[in-house]
Amino acid sequence: MEFQELVLKAKEIETKYRQQGKQWDAAEYMQGFVGDVGDLAKLIMAKNGFRVNENVDQKLAHELADCLWSIIIIADKLQIDLEKAFLSTMQELRARLDK
């Protein structure tokens, strides 16, 4: 699946949230994202044996997908071309690491 297809799927879900009355802006999505990152941190701790949790791999996959969705939607709300920004950042990092 191409990145833009992921973006379209993410925006489709965001549209459904709006249709249900959830009119969030980038700041509110960011607050939700912070909560998801906290959940992700706890699951990684469980994966590394510092917490107890069942079905950790399945929950990690879900939480990572939630985080990706949030990032895509936040970028969209801020009118940032995430694919372009990602590729540019990776190019900058590669150049820095190749020195």
DSSP file (Angstrom, degrees, kcal/mol; ACC not computed):
  #  RESIDUE AA STRUCTURE BP1 BP2  ACC     N-H-->O    O-->H-N    N-H-->O    O-->H-N    TCO  KAPPA ALPHA  PHI   PSI    X-CA   Y-CA   Z-CA
    1    1 A M              0   0    0      0, 0.0     2,-0.1     0, 0.0     5,-0.0   0.000 360.0 360.0 360.0 135.1    0.0    0.0    0.0
    2    2 A E    >>  -     0   0    0      1,-0.1     4,-1.5     4,-0.0     3,-0.7  -0.410 360.0-113.9 -76.9 155.1    1.3    3.4   -0.9
    3    3 A F  H 3> S+     0   0    0      1,-0.3     4,-2.2     2,-0.2     3,-0.3   0.900 115.7  56.1 -58.1 -43.1    1.7    6.1    1.7
    4    4 A Q  H 3> S+     0   0    0      1,-0.3     4,-2.2     2,-0.2    -1,-0.3   0.802 102.9  56.5 -63.2 -27.0   -1.0    8.3    0.2
    5    5 A E  H <> S+     0   0    0     -3,-0.7     4,-2.2     2,-0.2    -1,-0.3   0.888 106.4  50.0 -68.6 -38.4   -3.5    5.4    0.4
    6    6 A L  H  X S+     0   0    0     -4,-1.5     4,-2.6    -3,-0.3    -2,-0.2   0.912 109.5  51.7 -62.5 -42.2   -2.7    5.3    4.2
    7    7 A V  H  X S+     0   0    0     -4,-2.2     4,-2.7     1,-0.2     5,-0.2   0.928 109.1  49.7 -60.5 -45.7   -3.4    9.0    4.4
    8    8 A L  H  X S+     0   0    0     -4,-2.2     4,-1.9     1,-0.2    -1,-0.2   0.905 111.3  48.7 -61.7 -41.6   -6.7    8.6    2.6
    9    9 A K  H  X S+     0   0    0     -4,-2.2     4,-1.8     2,-0.2    -1,-0.2   0.912 112.1  49.1 -64.2 -42.0   -7.8    5.8    5.0
   10   10 A A  H  X S+     0   0    0     -4,-2.6     4,-2.2     1,-0.2    -2,-0.2   0.921 112.0  48.1 -62.6 -44.4   -6.8    7.9    8.0
   11   11 A K  H  X S+     0   0    0     -4,-2.7     4,-2.3     1,-0.2    -1,-0.2   0.832 106.5  58.1 -67.3 -31.5   -8.7   10.9    6.7
   12   12 A E  H  X S+     0   0    0     -4,-1.9     4,-1.7    -5,-0.2    -1,-0.2   0.916 108.8  44.8 -62.8 -43.4  -11.7    8.6    6.1
   13   13 A I  H  X S+     0   0    0     -4,-1.8     4,-2.1     2,-0.2    -2,-0.2   0.904 111.3  53.1 -67.3 -41.5  -11.8    7.6    9.7
   14   14 A E  H  X S+     0   0    0     -4,-2.2     4,-2.2     1,-0.2    -2,-0.2   0.891 107.0  53.1 -61.2 -38.6  -11.3   11.2   10.9
   15   15 A T  H  X S+     0   0    0     -4,-2.3     4,-2.3     2,-0.2    -1,-0.2   0.900 106.7  52.1 -61.9 -41.6  -14.3   12.2    8.7
   16   16 A K  H  X S+     0   0    0     -4,-1.7     4,-1.0     2,-0.2    -2,-0.2   0.890 107.9  51.5 -64.1 -38.7  -16.4    9.6   10.4
   17   17 A Y  H ><>S+     0   0    0     -4,-2.1     5,-2.3     1,-0.2     3,-0.7   0.932 109.7  49.8 -60.6 -44.6  -15.4   11.0   13.8
   18   18 A R  H ><5S+     0   0    0     -4,-2.2     3,-2.0     1,-0.3    -2,-0.2   0.894 105.8  56.3 -61.7 -39.3  -16.5   14.5   12.6
   19   19 A Q  H 3<5S+     0   0    0     -4,-2.3    -1,-0.3     1,-0.3    -2,-0.2   0.752 104.0  54.7 -64.4 -23.0  -19.8   13.1   11.4
   20   20 A Q  T <<5S-     0   0    0     -4,-1.0    -1,-0.3    -3,-0.7    -2,-0.2   0.305 130.5 -95.4 -92.6   8.8  -20.4   11.8   15.0
   21   21 A G  T < 5S+     0   0    0     -3,-2.0     2,-1.2     1,-0.2    -3,-0.2   0.504  82.5 133.5  96.5   5.1  -19.8   15.3   16.3
   22   22 A K      < +     0   0    0     -5,-2.3     2,-1.1    -6,-0.2    -1,-0.2  -0.732  26.3 176.1 -92.8  93.0  -16.1   15.1   17.3
   23   23 A Q        +     0   0    0     -2,-1.2     2,-0.2    -3,-0.1    -1,-0.1  -0.632  14.9 169.3 -97.4  73.9  -14.8   18.4   15.8
   24   24 A W        -     0   0    0     -2,-1.1     2,-0.2     4,-0.1    -2,-0.0  -0.558  20.9-152.9 -89.1 150.8  -11.2   18.2   17.0
   25   25 A D     >  -     0   0    0     -2,-0.2     4,-2.3     1,-0.0     3,-0.3  -0.508  43.1 -83.4-106.8-175.9   -8.4   20.4   15.9
   26   26 A A  H  > S+     0   0    0      1,-0.2     4,-2.3     2,-0.2     5,-0.1   0.865 127.3  54.7 -58.7 -38.4   -4.6   19.6   15.8
   27   27 A A  H  > S+     0   0    0      2,-0.2     4,-1.9     1,-0.2    -1,-0.2   0.904 109.4  46.5 -64.7 -40.8   -4.2   20.4   19.5
   28   28 A E  H  > S+     0   0    0     -3,-0.3     4,-1.9     2,-0.2    -1,-0.2   0.893 112.2  49.9 -69.6 -39.0   -6.9   18.0   20.6
   29   29 A Y  H  X S+     0   0    0     -4,-2.3     4,-2.4     1,-0.2    -1,-0.2   0.873 108.4  55.1 -64.2 -35.0   -5.5   15.3   18.3
   30   30 A M  H  X S+     0   0    0     -4,-2.3     4,-2.4    -5,-0.2    -2,-0.2   0.901 105.1  51.8 -64.0 -40.5   -2.1   16.0   19.9
   31   31 A Q  H  X S+     0   0    0     -4,-1.9     4,-1.6     1,-0.2    -1,-0.2   0.911 111.1  47.6 -62.5 -41.6   -3.5   15.4   23.3
   32   32 A G  H  X S+     0   0    0     -4,-1.9     4,-2.1     1,-0.2    -2,-0.2   0.894 109.9  53.5 -63.7 -39.7   -5.0   12.1   22.2
   33   33 A F  H  X S+     0   0    0     -4,-2.4     4,-2.7     1,-0.2    -2,-0.2   0.897 104.2  54.8 -62.1 -42.2   -1.6   11.2   20.6
   34   34 A V  H  X S+     0   0    0     -4,-2.4     4,-2.1     1,-0.2    -1,-0.2   0.906 108.3  49.6 -59.6 -41.3    0.2   11.9   23.9
   35   35 A G  H  X S+     0   0    0     -4,-1.6     4,-2.2     2,-0.2    -1,-0.2   0.908 110.4  50.0 -62.2 -42.1   -2.2    9.4   25.6
   36   36 A D  H  X S+     0   0    0     -4,-2.1     4,-2.6     2,-0.2    -2,-0.2   0.889 108.7  52.1 -63.9 -39.4   -1.5    6.8   22.9
   37   37 A V  H  X S+     0   0    0     -4,-2.7     4,-2.5     2,-0.2    -1,-0.2   0.890 108.2  52.0 -64.6 -38.3    2.3    7.3   23.3
   38   38 A G  H  X S+     0   0    0     -4,-2.1     4,-2.0     2,-0.2    -2,-0.2   0.921 110.5  47.5 -61.9 -43.6    1.9    6.7   27.0
   39   39 A D  H  X S+     0   0    0     -4,-2.2     4,-2.0     1,-0.2    -2,-0.2   0.901 111.3  51.8 -62.8 -40.6    0.0    3.5   26.3
   40   40 A L  H  X S+     0   0    0     -4,-2.6     4,-2.4     1,-0.2    -2,-0.2   0.903 107.1  52.8 -62.1 -42.5    2.7    2.5   23.8
   41   41 A A  H  X S+     0   0    0     -4,-2.5     4,-2.2     1,-0.2    -1,-0.2   0.908 108.8  49.7 -60.9 -42.7    5.4    3.1   26.4
   42   42 A K  H  X S+     0   0    0     -4,-2.0     4,-2.0     1,-0.2    -1,-0.2   0.889 110.8  49.9 -64.2 -38.9    3.7    0.9   28.9
   43   43 A L  H  X S+     0   0    0     -4,-2.0     4,-2.6     2,-0.2    -2,-0.2   0.878 109.1  51.1 -69.0 -36.8    3.3   -1.9   26.3
   44   44 A I  H  X S+     0   0    0     -4,-2.4     4,-1.8     2,-0.2    -1,-0.2   0.893 108.6  52.4 -66.1 -38.2    7.0   -1.6   25.4
   45   45 A M  H  <>S+     0   0    0     -4,-2.2     5,-3.0     2,-0.2     6,-0.7   0.910 110.3  48.4 -60.9 -41.3    7.8   -1.9   29.1
   46   46 A A  H ><5S+     0   0    0     -4,-2.0     3,-1.6     4,-0.3    -2,-0.2   0.908 108.2  53.9 -64.6 -41.8    5.7   -5.1   29.2
   47   47 A K  H 3<5S+     0   0    0     -4,-2.6    -1,-0.2     1,-0.3    -2,-0.2   0.850 110.3  48.1 -59.9 -34.3    7.4   -6.4   26.1
   48   48 A N  T 3<5S-     0   0    0     -4,-1.8    -1,-0.3    -5,-0.1    -2,-0.2   0.324 122.7-106.0 -91.8   7.4   10.7   -5.9   27.9
   49   49 A G  T < 5S+     0   0    0     -3,-1.6    -3,-0.2     2,-0.2    -2,-0.1   0.584  91.9 110.9  85.9  10.4    9.5   -7.6   31.1
   50   50 A F  S   <S+     0   0    0     -5,-3.0     2,-0.3    -6,-0.2    -4,-0.3   0.560  82.5  27.3 -94.4  -8.6    9.0   -4.5   33.3
   51   51 A R  S    S-     0   0    0     -6,-0.7     2,-0.5    -8,-0.1    -2,-0.2  -0.928  80.0-117.8-141.4 164.9    5.2   -4.7   33.3
   52   52 A V        +     0   0    0     -2,-0.3     2,-0.3    -3,-0.0    -6,-0.1  -0.931  44.2 146.2-109.9 130.0    2.7   -7.5   33.0
   53   53 A N        -     0   0    0     -2,-0.5     3,-0.5    -7,-0.2     2,-0.2  -0.958  38.6-126.0-159.3 142.4    0.2   -7.4   30.1
   54   54 A E  S    S+     0   0    0     -2,-0.3     5,-0.1     1,-0.2    -8,-0.0  -0.603  88.7  13.3 -91.0 153.9   -1.4  -10.1   27.9
   55   55 A N  S  > S+     0   0    0     -2,-0.2     4,-2.5     1,-0.1     5,-0.2   0.877  74.9 167.7  53.1  44.5   -1.3  -10.2   24.1
   56   56 A V  H  >  +     0   0    0     -3,-0.5     4,-3.0     1,-0.2     5,-0.2   0.893  68.7  50.9 -59.6 -45.2    1.5   -7.6   24.1
   57   57 A D  H  > S+     0   0    0      1,-0.2     4,-2.2     2,-0.2    -1,-0.2   0.911 112.4  46.8 -62.3 -41.6    2.5   -8.0   20.5
   58   58 A Q  H  > S+     0   0    0      2,-0.2     4,-2.0     1,-0.2    -1,-0.2   0.915 115.0  46.4 -64.6 -43.0   -1.1   -7.6   19.3
   59   59 A K  H  X S+     0   0    0     -4,-2.5     4,-2.7     2,-0.2    -2,-0.2   0.865 110.2  53.8 -68.6 -36.4   -1.6   -4.5   21.6
   60   60 A L  H  X S+     0   0    0     -4,-3.0     4,-2.8    -5,-0.2     5,-0.2   0.933 108.5  49.3 -61.7 -45.8    1.7   -3.0   20.4
   61   61 A A  H  X S+     0   0    0     -4,-2.2     4,-2.0     1,-0.2    -2,-0.2   0.918 112.8  47.8 -59.5 -43.8    0.6   -3.3   16.8
   62   62 A H  H  X S+     0   0    0     -4,-2.0     4,-2.4     2,-0.2    -2,-0.2   0.928 113.3  46.9 -62.5 -46.1   -2.7   -1.7   17.6
   63   63 A E  H  X S+     0   0    0     -4,-2.7     4,-2.5     2,-0.2    -2,-0.2   0.887 110.7  51.6 -68.2 -38.7   -1.1    1.2   19.5
   64   64 A L  H  X S+     0   0    0     -4,-2.8     4,-2.5     2,-0.2    -1,-0.2   0.906 110.7  49.4 -62.5 -40.0    1.5    1.8   16.9
   65   65 A A  H  X S+     0   0    0     -4,-2.0     4,-2.5    -5,-0.2    -2,-0.2   0.901 109.8  51.3 -65.1 -40.4   -1.3    2.0   14.3
   66   66 A D  H  X S+     0   0    0     -4,-2.4     4,-2.4     2,-0.2    -2,-0.2   0.920 110.9  48.7 -59.6 -43.9   -3.2    4.4   16.5
   67   67 A C  H  X S+     0   0    0     -4,-2.5     4,-2.5     2,-0.2    -2,-0.2   0.913 110.7  49.7 -64.4 -42.9    0.0    6.6   16.8
   68   68 A L  H  X S+     0   0    0     -4,-2.5     4,-2.6     1,-0.2    -1,-0.2   0.923 109.8  51.7 -61.6 -43.2    0.5    6.6   13.1
   69   69 A W  H  X S+     0   0    0     -4,-2.5     4,-2.5     1,-0.2     5,-0.2   0.934 110.2  49.1 -58.0 -46.7   -3.1    7.6   12.5
   70   70 A S  H  X S+     0   0    0     -4,-2.4     4,-2.9     1,-0.2     5,-0.2   0.919 110.9  49.4 -60.1 -44.8   -2.7   10.5   14.9
   71   71 A I  H  X S+     0   0    0     -4,-2.5     4,-2.5     1,-0.2    -1,-0.2   0.918 111.3  49.4 -62.3 -43.4    0.4   11.7   13.3
   72   72 A I  H  X S+     0   0    0     -4,-2.6     4,-2.1     1,-0.2    -1,-0.2   0.928 114.4  44.7 -61.3 -44.9   -1.2   11.5    9.8
   73   73 A I  H  X S+     0   0    0     -4,-2.5     4,-2.7     2,-0.2    -2,-0.2   0.896 112.2  51.1 -69.9 -40.3   -4.2   13.5   11.0
   74   74 A I  H  X S+     0   0    0     -4,-2.9     4,-1.9    -5,-0.2    -1,-0.2   0.934 110.9  49.2 -61.4 -44.9   -2.2   16.1   12.9
   75   75 A A  H  <>S+     0   0    0     -4,-2.5     5,-3.0    -5,-0.2    -2,-0.2   0.912 111.7  49.6 -59.7 -42.6    0.0   16.7    9.8
   76   76 A D  H ><5S+     0   0    0     -4,-2.1     3,-1.4     1,-0.2    -2,-0.2   0.923 109.3  50.7 -62.8 -44.5   -3.2   17.0    7.7
   77   77 A K  H 3<5S+     0   0    0     -4,-2.7    -1,-0.2     1,-0.3    -2,-0.2   0.841 113.9  45.4 -62.8 -32.1   -4.7   19.5   10.1
   78   78 A L  T 3<5S-     0   0    0     -4,-1.9    -1,-0.3    -5,-0.2    -2,-0.2   0.347 114.6-119.2 -92.7   6.2   -1.5   21.5   10.0
   79   79 A Q  T < 5 +     0   0    0     -3,-1.4     2,-0.5     1,-0.2    -3,-0.2   0.899  60.6 151.8  56.6  46.7   -1.4   21.3    6.2
   80   80 A I      < -     0   0    0     -5,-3.0     2,-1.4    -6,-0.1    -1,-0.2  -0.925  50.1-132.4-108.3 129.0    2.0   19.4    6.3
   81   81 A D     >  -     0   0    0     -2,-0.5     4,-2.6     1,-0.2     5,-0.2  -0.681  26.6-172.2 -78.0  96.3    2.8   17.0    3.4
   82   82 A L  H  > S+     0   0    0     -2,-1.4     4,-2.9     1,-0.2     5,-0.2   0.862  78.8  53.3 -65.4 -38.4    4.0   14.2    5.7
   83   83 A E  H  > S+     0   0    0      2,-0.2     4,-2.4     1,-0.2    -1,-0.2   0.947 112.8  43.9 -61.9 -47.1    5.3   12.0    3.0
   84   84 A K  H  > S+     0   0    0      2,-0.2     4,-2.3     1,-0.2    -2,-0.2   0.915 115.1  49.0 -63.3 -44.1    7.5   14.9    1.6
   85   85 A A  H  X S+     0   0    0     -4,-2.6     4,-2.5     2,-0.2    -2,-0.2   0.897 111.5  49.9 -63.5 -41.2    8.6   15.9    5.1
   86   86 A F  H  X S+     0   0    0     -4,-2.9     4,-2.7     2,-0.2     5,-0.2   0.947 111.9  46.5 -63.1 -49.2    9.5   12.3    6.0
   87   87 A L  H  X S+     0   0    0     -4,-2.4     4,-2.0     1,-0.2    -2,-0.2   0.895 113.8  49.1 -62.0 -39.8   11.6   11.8    2.8
   88   88 A S  H  X S+     0   0    0     -4,-2.3     4,-2.2    -5,-0.2    -1,-0.2   0.916 111.9  48.3 -64.9 -43.7   13.4   15.1    3.3
   89   89 A T  H  X S+     0   0    0     -4,-2.5     4,-2.6     2,-0.2    -2,-0.2   0.900 110.7  50.8 -64.9 -40.9   14.2   14.3    6.9
   90   90 A M  H  X S+     0   0    0     -4,-2.7     4,-2.6     1,-0.2    -1,-0.2   0.884 109.5  51.2 -64.2 -37.3   15.5   10.8    6.0
   91   91 A Q  H  X S+     0   0    0     -4,-2.0     4,-2.3    -5,-0.2    -2,-0.2   0.916 110.7  48.5 -64.4 -43.1   17.7   12.3    3.3
   92   92 A E  H  X S+     0   0    0     -4,-2.2     4,-2.2     2,-0.2    -2,-0.2   0.916 112.7  47.8 -62.8 -43.8   19.1   14.8    5.9
   93   93 A L  H  X S+     0   0    0     -4,-2.6     4,-2.6     2,-0.2     5,-0.2   0.916 111.1  50.8 -65.0 -42.9   19.7   12.1    8.4
   94   94 A R  H  X S+     0   0    0     -4,-2.6     4,-2.1     1,-0.2    -2,-0.2   0.927 110.2  49.6 -59.3 -45.5   21.4    9.9    5.8
   95   95 A A  H  < S+     0   0    0     -4,-2.3     4,-0.4     1,-0.2    -1,-0.2   0.903 112.6  47.8 -61.1 -41.5   23.7   12.7    4.7
   96   96 A R  H >< S+     0   0    0     -4,-2.2     3,-0.8     1,-0.2    -1,-0.2   0.895 114.5  45.7 -65.8 -40.6   24.6   13.4    8.4
   97   97 A L  H 3< S+     0   0    0     -4,-2.6    -2,-0.2     1,-0.2    -1,-0.2   0.754 105.8  60.4 -76.0 -25.0   25.3    9.7    9.1
   98   98 A D  T 3<        0   0    0     -4,-2.1    -1,-0.2     1,-0.2    -2,-0.2   0.532 360.0 360.0 -79.9  -5.7   27.3    9.3    5.9
   99   99 A K    <         0   0    0     -3,-0.8    -1,-0.2    -4,-0.4    -2,-0.1   0.497 360.0 360.0 -73.1 360.0   29.9   11.9    7.0
